[in-house]
Amino acid sequence: MEYGSLRSTAGHRGLHAGDTVEVRTRYQEGQWAHGYEVAEVLEAGYRILRRGSQEIIPDIFGMAEVRLDGGVRSLQ
């Protein structure tokens, strides 16, 4: 997949690159996982960084799959 074709935007629902977030798990319905960060905001959703390993997850997460972790925005 070519990432250059996805246009970056200002942020859905107020999330920005660098924000500490939780992601909805795809294995346990209704559960949220901690330890993630918004790596990039795209027109189609978010590219997410796993903070522990510093790896960007290849999937694009939709707006409903990502929320601020504890309501606190990361300091940049």
C-alpha positions in Angstrom: 0.0 0.0 0.0 1.3 3.5 -0.8 0.8 5.8 2.1 1.4 8.9 0.1 -2.1 8.5 -1.4 -3.7 9.1 2.0 -4.0 12.8 2.7 -3.2 13.9 6.3 -5.9 16.1 7.9 -6.2 18.3 11.0 -7.7 15.6 13.1 -11.0 13.8 13.6 -12.7 14.5 16.9 -9.8 16.6 18.1 -7.1 13.9 18.0 -3.7 14.8 16.8 -0.4 13.1 16.1 1.3 12.5 19.4 -1.9 12.1 21.5 -1.9 9.2 23.9 -4.9 7.0 23.1 -6.7 3.8 23.8 -7.7 1.5 20.9 -10.7 -0.7 20.7 -9.6 -4.3 20.7 -10.6 -6.4 17.8 -10.5 -9.6 19.8 -12.6 -8.8 22.9 -15.7 -6.8 22.0 -16.2 -3.7 24.0 -12.7 -3.7 25.5 -10.1 -0.9 25.1 -6.3 -1.3 25.2 -3.8 1.2 26.6 -0.3 2.1 25.5 -0.8 3.6 22.1 -0.3 7.0 20.4 -1.6 8.6 17.3 1.3 8.4 14.7 -0.6 10.1 11.9 -4.1 11.5 11.2 -5.4 10.5 7.8 -8.6 11.2 5.9 -9.5 7.5 6.4 -8.7 7.4 10.1 -5.6 7.0 12.2 -2.2 5.3 12.0 -1.3 4.1 15.5 2.0 3.7 17.2 2.5 1.0 19.8 4.4 2.9 22.5 6.1 -0.1 24.1 7.8 -1.4 20.9 7.7 2.0 19.0 6.2 0.2 16.1 3.5 1.7 13.8 0.6 -0.8 13.4 0.0 -1.3 9.6 -3.8 -1.1 9.9 -5.7 2.2 9.7 -8.0 2.6 12.7 -11.4 4.3 12.2 -12.6 7.2 14.4 -14.8 4.9 16.5 -11.8 2.6 17.3 -9.6 5.3 18.9 -10.2 7.5 22.0 -8.0 9.7 24.2 -6.4 7.8 27.0 -7.8 9.2 30.2 -8.8 12.4 28.5 -5.3 13.8 28.7 -3.5 15.1 25.6 0.2 14.3 25.3 2.7 17.0 25.7 4.8 17.6 22.6 
